[in-house]
Amino acid sequence: MAPILENRYFIYEDYISALKSVLNSHKGTSSSMDELGYSVLGNPIYKLQLGNGSTKILMWSQMHGNESTTTRSLFMFIEWFLDSKYVNEFKLYIIPILNPDGLKKWTRENANSVDLNRDAQDLSQPESVLLKTAFNSFQPDLCFNLHDQRTIYGTPDGQQGIHCSFLSPAANEDRDITPARLRAMHIINHMTHAIGNDSLGVIGRYGDAFNANCVGDTFQSLGIPTILFEAGQADGDYYRSETVRSILKSLQCAIEVIALNTDFDSKDVVEEYHQITSIETNFCDILIKNVPSAGRTVDLSIMYREILENDTLYFVPFLTGINDHSVMNAHRVIDMSLVDSNVDFEISQGQKIVSNSLDIQIFY
């Protein structure tokens, strides 16, 4: 994996420079990289156009600035695509980082504190306008909406964490199975099989409540098959290196399935799609069970907050719950009844928590 891809946070300009180098090394192929427009703070937003085929796919990543895993996967996917036979079958329009201001500050929202994935109708932000303009001008056959999901998701029974999730968004309030939605389901079924056996966790199905303010729902409602990719957590891999590879594999699988263009049975597709495990918010990062406290025992829920300082992303543990019954499991579980050590928690202002004996520390 290239150095630029090793960490969750990277310098925006370094990523763009590395992408330009990839395209320069493939000058014999049909590829270009240009400025699409500018963010709120005046950072250039780039578009890549790859391939000379007839099937057109619009992809965008990091519309939430602190969701970089799929952006790292995209880098590897672009290298793979330019070396593949599919360069003559597809035309890709890729916006690798839609929210550079959010990336630079490591925030979900843009510089105006607006969630771009709730701006599909208002189009109040320049980044939202650029994406919608790209959609209108490119007129894609399919759309890929690339995100990260938090570490809070698990299977309904709380037994396993969710490694990646996919969604064929609803196209209306009734969540009807439209032709566009059906095609997205068909592709998702294949992607789930492709990475399921290799994943460190379960492949999940994201919730499909309709929200016209979300970009994916809007594009799906316009009749364009749209797939939501959600890069999740693989056990204790907080750098998400394993997830980068899984998202890459899912993107490759999607291209292969679309290229085959095989017929499918609608009923079978819908049935298989709904067999993909639904996801629930029932996990935390660390769950410490049976902690002695004032003559009783309690369970402590801990979540890492991602804090960017001087271009370094720190994972800082915070106490987020005591006997929180909505938390069923964690990516790390410690049972104090089985631990032969004294409790040495240090809880500071703001509920930041560390423990030397349990190796609960800030890391980067």
Contacts in CASP RR format, 6 or more apart in sequence:
PFRMAT RR
TARGET T0000
AUTHOR 0000-0000-0000
METHOD contacts of the structure
MODEL  1
MAPILENRYFIYEDYISALKSVLNSHKGTSSSMDELGYSVLGNPIYKLQL
GNGSTKILMWSQMHGNESTTTRSLFMFIEWFLDSKYVNEFKLYIIPILNP
DGLKKWTRENANSVDLNRDAQDLSQPESVLLKTAFNSFQPDLCFNLHDQR
TIYGTPDGQQGIHCSFLSPAANEDRDITPARLRAMHIINHMTHAIGNDSL
GVIGRYGDAFNANCVGDTFQSLGIPTILFEAGQADGDYYRSETVRSILKS
LQCAIEVIALNTDFDSKDVVEEYHQITSIETNFCDILIKNVPSAGRTVDL
SIMYREILENDTLYFVPFLTGINDHSVMNAHRVIDMSLVDSNVDFEISQG
QKIVSNSLDIQIFY
1 76 0 8 1.000
1 241 0 8 1.000
1 244 0 8 1.000
2 18 0 8 1.000
2 75 0 8 1.000
4 10 0 8 1.000
4 14 0 8 1.000
4 15 0 8 1.000
4 18 0 8 1.000
4 75 0 8 1.000
5 72 0 8 1.000
5 75 0 8 1.000
5 76 0 8 1.000
5 244 0 8 1.000
6 239 0 8 1.000
6 241 0 8 1.000
7 239 0 8 1.000
7 313 0 8 1.000
8 68 0 8 1.000
8 69 0 8 1.000
8 238 0 8 1.000
8 239 0 8 1.000
8 240 0 8 1.000
8 306 0 8 1.000
8 313 0 8 1.000
9 68 0 8 1.000
9 106 0 8 1.000
9 308 0 8 1.000
9 311 0 8 1.000
9 312 0 8 1.000
9 313 0 8 1.000
10 68 0 8 1.000
10 72 0 8 1.000
11 311 0 8 1.000
12 43 0 8 1.000
12 97 0 8 1.000
12 100 0 8 1.000
12 103 0 8 1.000
12 104 0 8 1.000
15 71 0 8 1.000
15 75 0 8 1.000
15 96 0 8 1.000
15 97 0 8 1.000
16 46 0 8 1.000
16 97 0 8 1.000
18 75 0 8 1.000
19 33 0 8 1.000
19 46 0 8 1.000
19 48 0 8 1.000
19 75 0 8 1.000
19 78 0 8 1.000
19 96 0 8 1.000
20 33 0 8 1.000
22 75 0 8 1.000
22 78 0 8 1.000
22 79 0 8 1.000
22 82 0 8 1.000
23 31 0 8 1.000
23 32 0 8 1.000
23 33 0 8 1.000
23 48 0 8 1.000
23 82 0 8 1.000
26 82 0 8 1.000
26 83 0 8 1.000
29 50 0 8 1.000
29 51 0 8 1.000
29 82 0 8 1.000
29 87 0 8 1.000
30 50 0 8 1.000
30 51 0 8 1.000
30 52 0 8 1.000
30 87 0 8 1.000
31 48 0 8 1.000
31 49 0 8 1.000
31 50 0 8 1.000
31 51 0 8 1.000
31 82 0 8 1.000
32 48 0 8 1.000
32 49 0 8 1.000
33 46 0 8 1.000
33 47 0 8 1.000
33 48 0 8 1.000
33 49 0 8 1.000
34 46 0 8 1.000
34 47 0 8 1.000
34 49 0 8 1.000
35 44 0 8 1.000
35 45 0 8 1.000
35 46 0 8 1.000
35 47 0 8 1.000
36 45 0 8 1.000
36 46 0 8 1.000
36 47 0 8 1.000
36 95 0 8 1.000
36 130 0 8 1.000
36 134 0 8 1.000
37 44 0 8 1.000
37 45 0 8 1.000
37 126 0 8 1.000
37 130 0 8 1.000
38 44 0 8 1.000
38 45 0 8 1.000
38 126 0 8 1.000
39 45 0 8 1.000
39 99 0 8 1.000
39 100 0 8 1.000
39 101 0 8 1.000
39 110 0 8 1.000
39 111 0 8 1.000
39 126 0 8 1.000
39 127 0 8 1.000
40 101 0 8 1.000
40 110 0 8 1.000
40 111 0 8 1.000
40 112 0 8 1.000
40 125 0 8 1.000
40 126 0 8 1.000
40 127 0 8 1.000
41 101 0 8 1.000
41 104 0 8 1.000
41 111 0 8 1.000
42 101 0 8 1.000
43 100 0 8 1.000
43 101 0 8 1.000
43 104 0 8 1.000
44 100 0 8 1.000
45 95 0 8 1.000
45 97 0 8 1.000
45 98 0 8 1.000
45 100 0 8 1.000
45 127 0 8 1.000
45 130 0 8 1.000
46 95 0 8 1.000
46 96 0 8 1.000
46 97 0 8 1.000
47 93 0 8 1.000
47 94 0 8 1.000
47 95 0 8 1.000
47 134 0 8 1.000
48 78 0 8 1.000
48 92 0 8 1.000
48 93 0 8 1.000
48 94 0 8 1.000
48 95 0 8 1.000
48 96 0 8 1.000
49 91 0 8 1.000
49 92 0 8 1.000
49 93 0 8 1.000
49 94 0 8 1.000
50 78 0 8 1.000
50 81 0 8 1.000
50 82 0 8 1.000
50 87 0 8 1.000
50 90 0 8 1.000
50 91 0 8 1.000
50 92 0 8 1.000
50 94 0 8 1.000
51 81 0 8 1.000
51 87 0 8 1.000
51 88 0 8 1.000
51 90 0 8 1.000
51 91 0 8 1.000
51 92 0 8 1.000
52 87 0 8 1.000
52 88 0 8 1.000
52 91 0 8 1.000
53 87 0 8 1.000
53 88 0 8 1.000
53 89 0 8 1.000
53 90 0 8 1.000
53 91 0 8 1.000
54 89 0 8 1.000
54 91 0 8 1.000
55 89 0 8 1.000
55 90 0 8 1.000
55 91 0 8 1.000
55 141 0 8 1.000
55 142 0 8 1.000
55 258 0 8 1.000
55 259 0 8 1.000
56 90 0 8 1.000
56 91 0 8 1.000
56 92 0 8 1.000
56 93 0 8 1.000
56 138 0 8 1.000
56 139 0 8 1.000
56 140 0 8 1.000
56 141 0 8 1.000
56 142 0 8 1.000
57 90 0 8 1.000
57 91 0 8 1.000
57 92 0 8 1.000
57 93 0 8 1.000
57 140 0 8 1.000
57 141 0 8 1.000
57 142 0 8 1.000
57 143 0 8 1.000
57 144 0 8 1.000
57 258 0 8 1.000
58 93 0 8 1.000
58 94 0 8 1.000
58 134 0 8 1.000
58 135 0 8 1.000
58 138 0 8 1.000
58 140 0 8 1.000
58 142 0 8 1.000
58 143 0 8 1.000
58 144 0 8 1.000
59 74 0 8 1.000
59 92 0 8 1.000
59 93 0 8 1.000
59 94 0 8 1.000
59 95 0 8 1.000
59 143 0 8 1.000
59 144 0 8 1.000
59 146 0 8 1.000
60 94 0 8 1.000
60 95 0 8 1.000
60 98 0 8 1.000
60 131 0 8 1.000
60 134 0 8 1.000
60 144 0 8 1.000
60 145 0 8 1.000
60 146 0 8 1.000
61 67 0 8 1.000
61 70 0 8 1.000
61 71 0 8 1.000
61 74 0 8 1.000
61 95 0 8 1.000
61 96 0 8 1.000
61 97 0 8 1.000
61 98 0 8 1.000
61 146 0 8 1.000
61 147 0 8 1.000
62 68 0 8 1.000
62 70 0 8 1.000
62 71 0 8 1.000
62 96 0 8 1.000
62 97 0 8 1.000
62 98 0 8 1.000
62 99 0 8 1.000
62 103 0 8 1.000
62 146 0 8 1.000
63 98 0 8 1.000
63 99 0 8 1.000
63 116 0 8 1.000
63 117 0 8 1.000
63 127 0 8 1.000
63 131 0 8 1.000
63 145 0 8 1.000
63 147 0 8 1.000
63 215 0 8 1.000
64 99 0 8 1.000
64 102 0 8 1.000
64 108 0 8 1.000
64 109 0 8 1.000
64 115 0 8 1.000
64 116 0 8 1.000
64 117 0 8 1.000
64 147 0 8 1.000
64 148 0 8 1.000
65 97 0 8 1.000
65 99 0 8 1.000
65 101 0 8 1.000
65 102 0 8 1.000
65 103 0 8 1.000
65 105 0 8 1.000
65 106 0 8 1.000
65 107 0 8 1.000
65 108 0 8 1.000
66 102 0 8 1.000
66 103 0 8 1.000
66 106 0 8 1.000
66 107 0 8 1.000
66 108 0 8 1.000
66 148 0 8 1.000
66 306 0 8 1.000
67 108 0 8 1.000
67 147 0 8 1.000
67 148 0 8 1.000
67 231 0 8 1.000
68 103 0 8 1.000
68 148 0 8 1.000
69 148 0 8 1.000
69 231 0 8 1.000
69 232 0 8 1.000
69 240 0 8 1.000
69 243 0 8 1.000
69 244 0 8 1.000
69 247 0 8 1.000
70 146 0 8 1.000
70 147 0 8 1.000
70 148 0 8 1.000
70 229 0 8 1.000
70 231 0 8 1.000
70 247 0 8 1.000
71 96 0 8 1.000
71 97 0 8 1.000
71 146 0 8 1.000
72 240 0 8 1.000
72 244 0 8 1.000
73 146 0 8 1.000
73 231 0 8 1.000
73 244 0 8 1.000
73 245 0 8 1.000
73 247 0 8 1.000
73 248 0 8 1.000
73 251 0 8 1.000
74 94 0 8 1.000
74 96 0 8 1.000
74 146 0 8 1.000
74 251 0 8 1.000
75 96 0 8 1.000
76 244 0 8 1.000
76 248 0 8 1.000
77 248 0 8 1.000
77 251 0 8 1.000
77 252 0 8 1.000
78 94 0 8 1.000
80 248 0 8 1.000
80 252 0 8 1.000
81 87 0 8 1.000
81 90 0 8 1.000
81 92 0 8 1.000
81 255 0 8 1.000
84 255 0 8 1.000
86 255 0 8 1.000
86 256 0 8 1.000
86 259 0 8 1.000
89 259 0 8 1.000
90 255 0 8 1.000
90 258 0 8 1.000
90 259 0 8 1.000
93 134 0 8 1.000
93 138 0 8 1.000
93 140 0 8 1.000
95 130 0 8 1.000
95 131 0 8 1.000
95 134 0 8 1.000
97 103 0 8 1.000
98 116 0 8 1.000
98 127 0 8 1.000
98 130 0 8 1.000
98 131 0 8 1.000
99 110 0 8 1.000
99 116 0 8 1.000
99 127 0 8 1.000
101 110 0 8 1.000
101 111 0 8 1.000
102 108 0 8 1.000
102 109 0 8 1.000
102 110 0 8 1.000
102 111 0 8 1.000
105 111 0 8 1.000
105 308 0 8 1.000
106 306 0 8 1.000
106 307 0 8 1.000
106 308 0 8 1.000
106 313 0 8 1.000
107 113 0 8 1.000
108 115 0 8 1.000
109 115 0 8 1.000
109 116 0 8 1.000
110 116 0 8 1.000
110 125 0 8 1.000
110 127 0 8 1.000
112 125 0 8 1.000
114 124 0 8 1.000
114 125 0 8 1.000
116 125 0 8 1.000
116 127 0 8 1.000
116 128 0 8 1.000
116 131 0 8 1.000
116 215 0 8 1.000
117 147 0 8 1.000
117 213 0 8 1.000
117 214 0 8 1.000
117 215 0 8 1.000
118 211 0 8 1.000
118 213 0 8 1.000
118 214 0 8 1.000
119 125 0 8 1.000
119 128 0 8 1.000
119 213 0 8 1.000
119 215 0 8 1.000
120 128 0 8 1.000
120 132 0 8 1.000
120 212 0 8 1.000
120 213 0 8 1.000
120 214 0 8 1.000
120 215 0 8 1.000
120 216 0 8 1.000
120 217 0 8 1.000
120 218 0 8 1.000
121 212 0 8 1.000
121 213 0 8 1.000
121 218 0 8 1.000
122 128 0 8 1.000
122 213 0 8 1.000
123 129 0 8 1.000
123 132 0 8 1.000
128 215 0 8 1.000
131 215 0 8 1.000
135 143 0 8 1.000
135 219 0 8 1.000
135 224 0 8 1.000
140 224 0 8 1.000
141 224 0 8 1.000
141 225 0 8 1.000
142 183 0 8 1.000
142 184 0 8 1.000
142 187 0 8 1.000
142 224 0 8 1.000
142 225 0 8 1.000
142 226 0 8 1.000
142 227 0 8 1.000
142 258 0 8 1.000
143 216 0 8 1.000
143 219 0 8 1.000
143 224 0 8 1.000
143 225 0 8 1.000
143 226 0 8 1.000
143 227 0 8 1.000
144 226 0 8 1.000
144 227 0 8 1.000
144 229 0 8 1.000
144 251 0 8 1.000
144 254 0 8 1.000
145 215 0 8 1.000
145 216 0 8 1.000
145 219 0 8 1.000
145 226 0 8 1.000
145 227 0 8 1.000
145 228 0 8 1.000
145 229 0 8 1.000
146 229 0 8 1.000
146 231 0 8 1.000
146 247 0 8 1.000
147 228 0 8 1.000
147 229 0 8 1.000
147 230 0 8 1.000
147 231 0 8 1.000
148 230 0 8 1.000
148 231 0 8 1.000
148 232 0 8 1.000
148 240 0 8 1.000
149 162 0 8 1.000
149 165 0 8 1.000
149 206 0 8 1.000
149 230 0 8 1.000
149 231 0 8 1.000
149 232 0 8 1.000
150 232 0 8 1.000
151 232 0 8 1.000
151 233 0 8 1.000
151 283 0 8 1.000
151 284 0 8 1.000
151 285 0 8 1.000
151 303 0 8 1.000
151 304 0 8 1.000
151 331 0 8 1.000
152 281 0 8 1.000
152 282 0 8 1.000
152 283 0 8 1.000
152 284 0 8 1.000
152 303 0 8 1.000
153 161 0 8 1.000
153 162 0 8 1.000
153 165 0 8 1.000
153 232 0 8 1.000
153 233 0 8 1.000
153 279 0 8 1.000
153 280 0 8 1.000
153 281 0 8 1.000
153 282 0 8 1.000
153 283 0 8 1.000
154 160 0 8 1.000
154 161 0 8 1.000
154 162 0 8 1.000
154 202 0 8 1.000
154 279 0 8 1.000
154 280 0 8 1.000
154 281 0 8 1.000
154 282 0 8 1.000
154 283 0 8 1.000
154 328 0 8 1.000
154 329 0 8 1.000
155 161 0 8 1.000
155 162 0 8 1.000
155 202 0 8 1.000
155 277 0 8 1.000
155 279 0 8 1.000
155 280 0 8 1.000
156 277 0 8 1.000
156 278 0 8 1.000
156 279 0 8 1.000
156 280 0 8 1.000
156 282 0 8 1.000
157 328 0 8 1.000
158 280 0 8 1.000
158 282 0 8 1.000
158 283 0 8 1.000
158 328 0 8 1.000
158 329 0 8 1.000
159 329 0 8 1.000
160 201 0 8 1.000
160 202 0 8 1.000
160 329 0 8 1.000
161 201 0 8 1.000
161 202 0 8 1.000
161 233 0 8 1.000
161 283 0 8 1.000
161 329 0 8 1.000
161 331 0 8 1.000
162 201 0 8 1.000
162 202 0 8 1.000
162 203 0 8 1.000
162 204 0 8 1.000
162 232 0 8 1.000
162 233 0 8 1.000
162 277 0 8 1.000
162 279 0 8 1.000
162 283 0 8 1.000
163 199 0 8 1.000
163 200 0 8 1.000
163 201 0 8 1.000
163 202 0 8 1.000
163 203 0 8 1.000
163 232 0 8 1.000
163 233 0 8 1.000
163 234 0 8 1.000
163 242 0 8 1.000
163 243 0 8 1.000
163 246 0 8 1.000
164 195 0 8 1.000
164 199 0 8 1.000
164 203 0 8 1.000
164 204 0 8 1.000
164 229 0 8 1.000
164 230 0 8 1.000
164 231 0 8 1.000
164 232 0 8 1.000
164 243 0 8 1.000
164 246 0 8 1.000
164 247 0 8 1.000
164 250 0 8 1.000
165 203 0 8 1.000
165 204 0 8 1.000
165 205 0 8 1.000
165 206 0 8 1.000
165 228 0 8 1.000
165 230 0 8 1.000
165 232 0 8 1.000
165 279 0 8 1.000
166 188 0 8 1.000
166 191 0 8 1.000
166 192 0 8 1.000
166 203 0 8 1.000
166 204 0 8 1.000
166 205 0 8 1.000
166 206 0 8 1.000
166 227 0 8 1.000
166 228 0 8 1.000
166 229 0 8 1.000
166 230 0 8 1.000
166 250 0 8 1.000
166 276 0 8 1.000
167 188 0 8 1.000
167 205 0 8 1.000
167 206 0 8 1.000
167 207 0 8 1.000
167 208 0 8 1.000
167 227 0 8 1.000
167 228 0 8 1.000
167 230 0 8 1.000
168 181 0 8 1.000
168 182 0 8 1.000
168 184 0 8 1.000
168 185 0 8 1.000
168 188 0 8 1.000
168 208 0 8 1.000
168 220 0 8 1.000
168 225 0 8 1.000
168 226 0 8 1.000
168 227 0 8 1.000
168 228 0 8 1.000
168 273 0 8 1.000
169 181 0 8 1.000
169 184 0 8 1.000
169 208 0 8 1.000
169 210 0 8 1.000
169 214 0 8 1.000
169 216 0 8 1.000
169 217 0 8 1.000
169 220 0 8 1.000
169 226 0 8 1.000
169 228 0 8 1.000
170 176 0 8 1.000
170 181 0 8 1.000
170 208 0 8 1.000
170 209 0 8 1.000
170 210 0 8 1.000
170 217 0 8 1.000
170 220 0 8 1.000
171 178 0 8 1.000
171 180 0 8 1.000
171 181 0 8 1.000
171 210 0 8 1.000
171 217 0 8 1.000
171 220 0 8 1.000
171 221 0 8 1.000
171 223 0 8 1.000
172 178 0 8 1.000
172 210 0 8 1.000
172 221 0 8 1.000
173 210 0 8 1.000
175 208 0 8 1.000
175 209 0 8 1.000
175 210 0 8 1.000
177 185 0 8 1.000
177 266 0 8 1.000
177 270 0 8 1.000
178 220 0 8 1.000
178 223 0 8 1.000
179 223 0 8 1.000
180 220 0 8 1.000
180 223 0 8 1.000
180 224 0 8 1.000
180 225 0 8 1.000
180 226 0 8 1.000
181 220 0 8 1.000
181 225 0 8 1.000
182 266 0 8 1.000
182 269 0 8 1.000
182 270 0 8 1.000
183 225 0 8 1.000
184 220 0 8 1.000
184 225 0 8 1.000
184 226 0 8 1.000
184 227 0 8 1.000
185 269 0 8 1.000
185 270 0 8 1.000
185 273 0 8 1.000
186 257 0 8 1.000
186 264 0 8 1.000
186 269 0 8 1.000
187 225 0 8 1.000
187 227 0 8 1.000
187 254 0 8 1.000
187 257 0 8 1.000
187 258 0 8 1.000
188 227 0 8 1.000
188 273 0 8 1.000
188 276 0 8 1.000
189 269 0 8 1.000
189 272 0 8 1.000
189 273 0 8 1.000
189 276 0 8 1.000
190 253 0 8 1.000
190 254 0 8 1.000
190 257 0 8 1.000
191 250 0 8 1.000
191 253 0 8 1.000
191 254 0 8 1.000
191 257 0 8 1.000
192 203 0 8 1.000
192 204 0 8 1.000
192 276 0 8 1.000
194 249 0 8 1.000
194 250 0 8 1.000
194 252 0 8 1.000
194 253 0 8 1.000
195 203 0 8 1.000
195 246 0 8 1.000
195 249 0 8 1.000
195 250 0 8 1.000
195 253 0 8 1.000
196 203 0 8 1.000
198 246 0 8 1.000
198 249 0 8 1.000
199 234 0 8 1.000
199 242 0 8 1.000
199 246 0 8 1.000
200 234 0 8 1.000
200 235 0 8 1.000
200 237 0 8 1.000
200 242 0 8 1.000
201 234 0 8 1.000
201 235 0 8 1.000
202 277 0 8 1.000
203 276 0 8 1.000
203 277 0 8 1.000
204 276 0 8 1.000
204 277 0 8 1.000
204 278 0 8 1.000
204 279 0 8 1.000
205 273 0 8 1.000
205 274 0 8 1.000
205 276 0 8 1.000
205 277 0 8 1.000
205 278 0 8 1.000
205 279 0 8 1.000
206 228 0 8 1.000
206 230 0 8 1.000
206 279 0 8 1.000
207 278 0 8 1.000
207 279 0 8 1.000
210 217 0 8 1.000
211 217 0 8 1.000
212 218 0 8 1.000
212 221 0 8 1.000
216 226 0 8 1.000
216 228 0 8 1.000
219 226 0 8 1.000
220 226 0 8 1.000
227 254 0 8 1.000
229 247 0 8 1.000
229 250 0 8 1.000
229 251 0 8 1.000
231 240 0 8 1.000
231 243 0 8 1.000
231 244 0 8 1.000
231 246 0 8 1.000
231 247 0 8 1.000
232 240 0 8 1.000
232 243 0 8 1.000
233 240 0 8 1.000
233 243 0 8 1.000
233 331 0 8 1.000
234 240 0 8 1.000
234 242 0 8 1.000
234 243 0 8 1.000
234 246 0 8 1.000
235 331 0 8 1.000
236 331 0 8 1.000
236 332 0 8 1.000
237 243 0 8 1.000
238 304 0 8 1.000
238 315 0 8 1.000
238 363 0 8 1.000
281 326 0 8 1.000
282 326 0 8 1.000
282 327 0 8 1.000
282 328 0 8 1.000
282 329 0 8 1.000
283 327 0 8 1.000
283 328 0 8 1.000
283 329 0 8 1.000
283 330 0 8 1.000
283 331 0 8 1.000
284 301 0 8 1.000
284 302 0 8 1.000
284 303 0 8 1.000
284 320 0 8 1.000
284 324 0 8 1.000
284 327 0 8 1.000
284 330 0 8 1.000
284 331 0 8 1.000
285 302 0 8 1.000
285 303 0 8 1.000
285 304 0 8 1.000
285 317 0 8 1.000
285 330 0 8 1.000
285 331 0 8 1.000
285 332 0 8 1.000
286 301 0 8 1.000
286 302 0 8 1.000
286 317 0 8 1.000
286 330 0 8 1.000
286 331 0 8 1.000
286 332 0 8 1.000
286 333 0 8 1.000
286 334 0 8 1.000
286 360 0 8 1.000
287 299 0 8 1.000
287 300 0 8 1.000
287 301 0 8 1.000
287 302 0 8 1.000
287 327 0 8 1.000
287 329 0 8 1.000
287 330 0 8 1.000
287 332 0 8 1.000
287 333 0 8 1.000
287 334 0 8 1.000
288 299 0 8 1.000
288 300 0 8 1.000
288 302 0 8 1.000
288 333 0 8 1.000
288 334 0 8 1.000
288 336 0 8 1.000
288 358 0 8 1.000
289 297 0 8 1.000
289 299 0 8 1.000
289 333 0 8 1.000
289 334 0 8 1.000
289 335 0 8 1.000
289 336 0 8 1.000
289 337 0 8 1.000
290 297 0 8 1.000
290 299 0 8 1.000
290 335 0 8 1.000
290 336 0 8 1.000
290 337 0 8 1.000
291 297 0 8 1.000
291 298 0 8 1.000
291 299 0 8 1.000
291 300 0 8 1.000
291 336 0 8 1.000
291 343 0 8 1.000
292 336 0 8 1.000
292 343 0 8 1.000
297 336 0 8 1.000
297 337 0 8 1.000
298 322 0 8 1.000
298 323 0 8 1.000
299 322 0 8 1.000
299 323 0 8 1.000
299 324 0 8 1.000
299 327 0 8 1.000
300 319 0 8 1.000
300 321 0 8 1.000
300 322 0 8 1.000
300 353 0 8 1.000
301 319 0 8 1.000
301 320 0 8 1.000
301 321 0 8 1.000
301 322 0 8 1.000
301 324 0 8 1.000
301 327 0 8 1.000
301 330 0 8 1.000
302 317 0 8 1.000
302 318 0 8 1.000
302 319 0 8 1.000
302 320 0 8 1.000
302 330 0 8 1.000
302 353 0 8 1.000
302 360 0 8 1.000
303 317 0 8 1.000
303 318 0 8 1.000
303 320 0 8 1.000
304 315 0 8 1.000
304 316 0 8 1.000
304 317 0 8 1.000
304 318 0 8 1.000
305 315 0 8 1.000
305 316 0 8 1.000
305 318 0 8 1.000
306 313 0 8 1.000
306 314 0 8 1.000
306 315 0 8 1.000
306 316 0 8 1.000
307 313 0 8 1.000
307 314 0 8 1.000
307 316 0 8 1.000
308 314 0 8 1.000
312 364 0 8 1.000
313 364 0 8 1.000
314 362 0 8 1.000
314 363 0 8 1.000
314 364 0 8 1.000
315 362 0 8 1.000
315 363 0 8 1.000
315 364 0 8 1.000
316 352 0 8 1.000
316 362 0 8 1.000
317 352 0 8 1.000
317 353 0 8 1.000
317 354 0 8 1.000
317 360 0 8 1.000
317 361 0 8 1.000
317 362 0 8 1.000
318 350 0 8 1.000
318 351 0 8 1.000
318 352 0 8 1.000
318 353 0 8 1.000
319 347 0 8 1.000
319 351 0 8 1.000
319 352 0 8 1.000
319 353 0 8 1.000
320 351 0 8 1.000
321 327 0 8 1.000
334 358 0 8 1.000
336 343 0 8 1.000
339 357 0 8 1.000
339 358 0 8 1.000
341 357 0 8 1.000
341 358 0 8 1.000
342 357 0 8 1.000
343 355 0 8 1.000
344 355 0 8 1.000
344 356 0 8 1.000
344 357 0 8 1.000
344 358 0 8 1.000
345 353 0 8 1.000
345 354 0 8 1.000
345 355 0 8 1.000
346 353 0 8 1.000
346 354 0 8 1.000
346 355 0 8 1.000
347 353 0 8 1.000
353 360 0 8 1.000
354 360 0 8 1.000
354 361 0 8 1.000
354 362 0 8 1.000
355 361 0 8 1.000
END
